[in-house]
Amino acid sequence: MAFYSLQSILKKVLRDAKLPVNLDAYKVFHLWEEIAGEHLAKHAVPVRVDERILYVEVDDPVWLTQLRYMKGDILGRIGRRIKRGVFKDIRFFLKNG
């Protein structure tokens, strides 16, 4: 009987399952601080992924404005760290209350 690593088995199962979502996109939750930087990550947190759009909650209106200007740069960082084109857009919104 041959032995296979759990990683190789999981890759095959996930590939064969043909899931309707891109699992690479969800890496952003774990890697956000590395991608955004420690300081920015204190003010903005990814909260969901929907149809290749990343939704990021921001705690302050000034940061919200700044992040909208930084969108292209952040998408580039995500592309370099996770996978190019994993997101088609980022939508920033202000945290309620």
ZAMARGU-4260 file (C-alpha; in steps of 0.2 Angstrom, whole numbers, plus 5000, padded with zeros to 4 digits):
<rodrens>
0) 5000/5000/5000 | 5007/5017/4995 | 5007/5032/5007 | 5002/5049/5001 | 5004/5066/5010
5) 4988/5074/5017 | 4993/5089/5007 | 4993/5080/4990 | 4977/5071/4994 | 4968/5088/4999
10) 4974/5096/4983 | 4967/5082/4972 | 4951/5082/4981 | 4949/5101/4980 | 4954/5101/4962
15) 4942/5086/4957 | 4927/5094/4967 | 4926/5109/4955 | 4921/5121/4968 | 4912/5137/4962
20) 4924/5148/4972 | 4942/5152/4971 | 4950/5146/4987 | 4965/5156/4984 | 4955/5172/4987
25) 4952/5167/5005 | 4971/5167/5009 | 4969/5186/5010 | 4961/5184/5028 | 4976/5175/5034
30) 4989/5186/5025 | 4981/5203/5027 | 4993/5211/5039 | 5007/5205/5028 | 4999/5212/5012
35) 4993/5228/5020 | 5006/5232/5032 | 5004/5232/5051 | 4999/5250/5053 | 4986/5250/5039
40) 4979/5233/5045 | 4975/5241/5062 | 4962/5252/5053 | 4956/5241/5039 | 4950/5222/5039
45) 4944/5211/5025 | 4927/5204/5030 | 4921/5195/5015 | 4924/5189/4997 | 4909/5189/4984
50) 4911/5186/4966 | 4930/5190/4965 | 4927/5207/4975 | 4935/5209/4992 | 4926/5219/5005
55) 4936/5228/5018 | 4929/5237/5033 | 4938/5253/5038 | 4937/5261/5055 | 4939/5280/5050
60) 4933/5291/5036 | 4951/5298/5033 | 4958/5280/5031 | 4943/5276/5020 | 4948/5290/5008
65) 4966/5285/5009 | 4963/5267/5005 | 4952/5271/4990 | 4968/5280/4983 | 4979/5265/4987
70) 4967/5252/4979 | 4978/5248/4964 | 4993/5246/4975 | 4984/5234/4987 | 4978/5224/4972
75) 4996/5223/4966 | 5002/5217/4983 | 4988/5204/4983 | 4993/5198/4966 | 5011/5196/4971
80) 5008/5187/4987 | 4993/5176/4983 | 4989/5176/4965 | 4987/5189/4951 | 4969/5192/4946
85) 4962/5184/4961 | 4951/5199/4964 | 4944/5210/4951 | 4940/5224/4964 | 4941/5230/4982
90) 4927/5239/4990 | 4931/5249/5006 | 4917/5254/5017 | 4915/5262/5034 | 4913/5252/5050
95) 4896/5255/5058 | 4896/5261/5076
</rodrens>
